[in-house]
């Protein structure tokens, strides 16, 4: 089955898709993106992802080239053209093509790119045994709530985590955990979930929102508050949340065991709730 691309009003094979070297996404990282996955061929929480796309665009004074309703229809068409059992949808919107100048260009149409590839789920063994995490200074800019394509700090952190034999880098800013390089983070202490609240310090994930809502409905106490680094290190459980990782337990942090050093009961409960919700 084919991997599909959509570039500025045209569907084409992914291998043939190109954008200009004068695109401001390439020159400045002047753009936004979303990643959406399917379950049983249906985009998961599409409305929530598109609402976040609009919030990111508004924050950057970036005009979306199509309405959200039109984008949703394009997603459905792209999935039909791809035909994968499960797909990963990536969309990116930049300010467009113009000679290199920091000031916003006038009269330029935004570039709209979308790709659909086969989704390759996380190895179930990772969830069964848990993953390793490492802490790193959060050196990102001050508006992490905007899902921009400026991801260099995330790339460097994930690479350093990989070199250290870890799955994820957990960012620490001003003595408290914010989130991971590709995920949101929660901790569990004495059966209570704590996670960094929404704000400029984190990109509030769609999966995060779903997991916290499911936890509350299941009677699990949830606190959205600052989580100091010492509390992170003393947690009974640490759990990652994200579109591709779903709900994933961290069993070692900085080479030290988290809790018992095995996936804990709250992580298992949250994963079961999430799986049932997504089914």
Helices and strands as residue ranges (DSSP letters): E 4-7, E 11-13, G 14-16, H 24-28, E 31-39, E 42-43, H 46-59, H 68-82, E 87-94, E 111-118, H 124-129, E 131-137, H 152-163, E 168-173, E 176-180, E 184-189, E 192-195, H 206-217, E 222-224, E 227-228, H 229-233, E 237-242, E 246-253, E 256-257, H 265-278
